[in-house]
Amino acid sequence: MNRRMVLACVSLLAACDGGGSSTTDAPATIADAAAPDSGSPDAPMANNFSFFVTSLATMRSQSGSQDGFGGNLGGLAGADAICQRAAMDVGAGAKTWRAFLSVTTGGGIHAIDRIGNGPWYDKNGLLIAMNKAGLLQNRPAGDTTTVNDLPDETGIKLTTLGDSHDVMTGSNNQGRLQSTDPTFTCMDWTSASADISLTNKAYVGHSWPSQSGQNWMQAHRMRGCAPGVNLIQNGPGTGNCVGCGGGWGGIYCFALTP
C-alpha cells in the first residue's frame, strides 16, 4: 500500500471515530484518494522545495488532537517547529523553515520579514514566487497551476480536501501585522480559547480563491481561536474555531533558502 492509500485510510478512520464535534473528513478522504499522481506524497521531491501549507494530517499528528492546535501554536517558536517537523516528515528537514505569521511581541513582528528572500517552490517544483515583491499580490506571482491552489507539504493541492482555504496569518495584505492588539493573533499564537474576546479577530488568507476572499495573506477574519476542523462548504461557517470558516487552522511555511 503506498503512502497516498495509507493517508486516505487514516483520514477515513479519523472521520469515523467522532474525534470532534466540528470535524468532518468525508470530502477529504474521497478527494484525496482521487487526487492526481503529480501531487502525491510518492512523487519525487524537487530540490528547490521551499513552500507549503501545513496539512490536516500533520496538524492532527503534531497536536495529538483530531481538532488540531487551534490558535495555540506555541508562539512563533512553536509554529516554526511545526513547519520544521512537517518538512522533516517529507524529507526536507535539512532546510530551515519559518511560519508565515505576524505577532505583536517585540514591538511587532511581520510575517513577510521572517521568510528569507526567495525564490520559493512547492514540493512539485512549481514556482510560488521569485521574491517578496512577487508575494505582495492578490495571488503570488508564480505558476498559476499552483498559486491558485496552494499545496501542502506532500504536494497535494488543498481544493482536493473540500472547503479548506482558510490559512492563519494574523497579517494584512502586505504580510504585515494587522493590529497591535494581541487578540488579533490569538494572543500571539498562544491561545486556543473559545473566549468571545477572540471571536472574529485574527485574519486568515486563502490558499485558493473563493467568493469570500482572493488574497492569499488576508481574506477575512477568522471565526475564533478554538481548535476545530470544517471541510464542508457552509458559507461563513458556524462556531468559534480556527477551521469553522473552512479548514483546520493551517499555516504557511517557507524555507529560508530554496
Order of alpha helices (4+ residues) and beta strands (2+ residues): alpha-alpha-beta-alpha-alpha-beta-beta-beta-alpha-alpha-beta-alpha-beta-beta-beta
